[in-house]
Amino acid sequence: MRKFTGSTALMPGLVVPGLVVLGLGAAPVLAQPVTIAALGDSLTQGYGLPVADGFVPQLQAWLAEQGATTQVLNAGVSGDTTAGGRARIDWTLTPDVDALIVALGGNDLLRGIDPASSRTNLDAILAKAGERDIPVLLIGMVAPGNFGPEFKRDFDAMYPELAEKYGALLAPSFLNALEAMDDRQATMQRYVQADGIHPNAEGVALIVQDLGPAVLALIERVRAE
């Protein structure tokens, strides 16, 4: 991590997150928090929920429960597209940001935007993070078939291909925890708001549990630098 140095290994096979050992006989001190910017749309922003129930606060709390010393910044804007995220990336990556979560593309999909355009925007976002040596977790998405097979092929492929190009971590889908459930009707009733799109507080909790390990891996990348 750029903000501190030192090993977190106390003995072979034992690592304590957030702990820096300064030397024999020195008292351990807590490392500076890893600051993560979550760049996204309404799913990241916490649409329709009290602030404390949104994705970012719930993720922050989950990470704390795992012993991770982090600060998660809410860079989600309701209705945002990949183009909007690209327009905001420079001022999102402030000097204190150590890592980036990118969760964009849902509104591109809803609007039927050409996947080539979405890909260009995501590419620019990841390139900017790469220029600043900031590790990225890219959260993908799977298109339905109603835009045609070519659209689906190109949209689905851009996330894994861009993750590979830039060496980013990849999560298959923001809503993976809900989409994986067998009973879609029951899932919608219990975990999704009345609009049929955005998760409720319980749904967000499941999403955080699903994505949390990938965020921990992102934090480990930061600390390894």
Helices and strands as residue ranges (DSSP letters): E 9-11, E 14-15, E 19-20, E 29-30, E 34-40, H 42-45, G 51-53, H 55-65, E 70-76, H 82-92, E 99-103, H 106-111, H 115-131, E 136-139, G 145-147, H 149-166, E 169-171, H 176-179, H 184-191, H 201-224
